[in-house]
Amino acid sequence: MISEFQPFLKGYELDFLINIGITLLAGVIIGAERESKGKPAGISTHTLVIGAQ
């Protein structure tokens, strides 16, 4: 019964999700650093730009 609710992630799907997570984390870190210095492009901009690539 419990196995019915577990997601079925293959190796490549898990790799993709890990890569997306690392990418978004990098965007947040870069954006937060820029916001703390008062520069115009912040967290949301860098997360969007990095995630789109």
Buried (B, 14 or more C-beta within 10 A) or exposed (E): EEEEEEEEEEEEEEEEEEEEEEBBEBBBEBBEEBBEEEEEEBBEBBBEEBEEE
